Amino acid sequence: MINIGPNIRRLRKLNNMNQVEFSSRIGISQGNLSEIEQGNCNPSFDTLVAIKKQFNCNIDDLIIIENDLFKSNNSSVLSEGELSMISNYRLLNGFDQKEIDEIIKIKISLNKEKSNLI
């Protein structure tokens, strides 16, 4: 059995929600969510679809068996901090996202200039 509970727990925590809030958003009981997160059962297809719709996430990312996205020994993999930033970025409106994109581009440009001076 594929245990996707830890991935769902991680998604819930990235969204700063407790089990009651998260389970309410996806239409299941808190007890059922707890069982899923503990690995005692897997969510139904309907629950996975609800998670996808409510949290704008990819179902494939939830069901990766050895969730490579969260392994810290690979530099091409996202860290918890990076995932949190992505989650927060998705909460912004389009204008604010573009503003953040511009700030990042400026910061990268400044860092390149700084490294060229050294």
N, C-alpha and C positions, 0 to 999 in steps of 0.2 A: 504494500500500500504506500502510495506517495504521501508523505507528510508535508502538507503545505501550511499547516498551522503557524509555524514560526514566521513565514512570509506574511501571512495575514496579520499576525500580531505586530510585526515590524511596520506594516502599512498603517495600522491603527495608531501606533505610537508616533509615526511620522506626521500624522494628522492631529496630534495632540488630543486624542479622544480616549475616554475610558470605554470599557466594554459595553456599558449600558447605552452610551451615545452611539457608538459604532454599530451595535446590533440593531438599534432602532432605525438607523439610516438605511440598513440593508434588509430590514424586514424579518429578522429572526430574533429569538429570545437571547438574553444575555447568557443563559445557561448553555444554549446551543453553541454560541460563539466561544464560550470557555472550553467546551469539549473539542471544538475545532482547533483552537489555539494550542491545546494540550496534546493534540495528535490522536485523540481517542476516536475521532471520526473526521471525514472530509466533508466539505460543503457540497451541497447539491449544485447542479448546473444553474438553477435559478438564482441561488445565492451568489455564485461567481459572476453571473451577469449583473446582478444588483451591485456588487462591489465595483465592477467595471464602470457601470453607469454613474454611481455616486462619487467615485474617487478618480475617475478618468485615468484608469490604469490598464495595463495590458495583462490579460489573463495569463498569457504565457509566462510573464514574470512571476506570477504567483505560484505556478505549478512546476517551475524548474526544480528538478530533483535535488541537485546539489547546487543550491542557489549561488552561482558564480558571481552574481552582481554584488554580493555582500562579503566576499572573501577579501581580506585586507592585504594578503601577500602578493597580490597582482596589481601593479600600478595602473593598468588599463581599466580596472574595476572601480565602480563608484563606492566611496566611503559612506558611512552613516551621515556625516556632515554634508556631503555632496547631495545625497538623497533628500536630506531635509531642505537644502536650498532649492532643489528642484520642486519639491512639494510646495514650498512657500512661493516660488516663482509662478506656479500654476494658479495660485490664488489671486494673482494680480490681474488687472485689466490689461488690454493690449497696449495702451499708452504707457503704462508703468513698466511693462515688460520691455518695450523698446528703449525706455530710458535706462533701465538696468543694463540692457545689451550695450548701449553707448558707453556707459560708465566702465564696463568690462573692457571694451575695445580701447578706451583711453588708457586705462590702467596697464593693459598689455603693451601698448605702444610706449608708454613711459618706462616700463621695465626693460623693454628692448633697448631703448635709448641709453638707459642707465648702464646696462651690461656692455654696450658698445664703448662706453667711456672708460671702462675698467681695463 
